[in-house]
Amino acid sequence: MRIQGKNVDPQLARIEKSIAKNLQNKNLFQSENKDVAENVTELHPPIPMESCLYVFQKSSHVAKCCRILADDIIYNDITLTPNTIDEPSDKLVNQVKKINEFLEENIDEIHNMAIDYNYAAWAAVEYIWNNVRFKLKQIPIHSCKIIRTTIKDQQVYLLKQLINSKTKYFKIMGENYPENFIYYDNQKLGHASLLGGDNIYQFFGLPRWIQNYEKILTEIAISKSDYKTVSNGNISSGVLNINLEPQPVNPIQYDSEGNPVIQQESREEIISKELSSANGGTAVIFTESNRPLNMDYVTLTNNNQSYLSDLGDKCQQAVLNDYNIPLVRLMINTERESMNSDKTKSIWEIYTLNLRNEQKPFKQWICELIDELYSIDVNVDISTPIFSDRREIEVKLISDAWNNGALTLKQYITGLAEHISVIDLNEYDFTTNPHIWEYRKLPELEAGLSEDDLRLIEEVEAQLKEA
């Protein structure tokens, strides 16, 4: 579907055309003639960074998914263990402990890199030695390019960053360079580590949202149009059609010097101009007539509103599917299920398994980074978030109500049975000893119970806690 029309944002239309063109382009290597060096080839990602950044900034669905996935992948406990056959020495254990502290100190930079990776399919960080320890600094990926050049008869790759009219170059971790290659274009080279590459591209990848880019750009276009309409005034519910009397066309008049005299706009031109500028908002127009005017009120109905709303929901679900994120992770739960249903629990379990797969490239990247910086081989484990099921919350509320004397023992048991399937109400005879089942956990009521009654209540409580 091609986004077009006179009211469509020109930048959006250009982005749509660029993405469609680049998806058809098979050649990712395009020569670029620069004054800084000869024989420089620039490697272009399959989708230009301008397009990736535009989608990330304009689509709330894409931005939200990128941030959520980065949160759930990175903001967890990271555990490093030495990868050795023999028992690691105390010195090695202490070194690994300090490296773990290094990761914790730089976790926000890694998190920012993960966001870049989630929307652009590649990301970069700079690692810097400050004479005491290493420090990581995320490099905004939309400002980066990869160039290929020849240094001392050796082909090399460099990361090029253009930001604030300044250009910086970085060696790429894992690439080979000539000895004493420290400067390029009269600048000292930095050091960067990249995350990216797939079964097609060496450094890059296709963004996850690319399969649904048409839906995403369409929703962006609709949002922009809605905003423009509302900003021009109240959304019109009808049009007052005024049948104007015919106007004669005045001939062009000239002044004494032969210049044409500017004519005033006709009433039709004024109305047309006002309605066009209103763009669906409220247009106020004054006119005059020597005879009565015929006016007709035409009611407007927006038959597209339900369709557009449905389109937005479909776009959101499509992006969630691209990132394998369940809708409930957005704190939205539209599913109706019985209290004994395990559907929500299963969703969380599947999402957790998916997160472990999402963590694999980051775990591999951390291993390679530590080997580069510290020359130590480690195993990396990253925990996953614990997502609480709503039944756990309900059980806690019922337990708190029982402990505070708000529920009877019978209400406590029947309430838990709705959320915990192993509790069988048939095992409890509420017809015998009714004073026990009507007992509330209040100090003044304990005095009226015998030791056997209290012991029975304690046994019931213990059984329920085990359940």
Secondary structure, DSSP 8 states (H G I E B T S, - for coil): -----TTS-HHHHHHHHHHHHHHH----EEE---SS-SS-EEE--SS-HHHHHHHHHH-HHHHHHHHHHHHHHHSS-EEEEE--SS---HHHHHHHHHHHHHHHHTHHHHHHHHHHHHHHSEEEEEEEE-SSSEEEEEE-GGGEEEEEEEETTEEEEEEEEEETTEEEEEEETT----TT--EETTEE-EEEEEEE--SS-SS----GGGGGHHHHHHHHHHHHHHHHHHHTSS--SEEEEEE----------B-TTS-B------HHHHHHHHHHHHTTS--------SS--EEEEEE---TTHHHHHHHHHHHHHHHHHHTT--GGGGT-------TT--HHHHHHHHHHHHHHHHHHHHHHHHHHHHHHHH---EEEEE-------HHHHHHHHHHHHHHTT-SBHHHHHHHHHTT-TT--GGG--TTSSHHHHT-BS-HHHHTTS-HHHHHHHHHHHHHHHH-
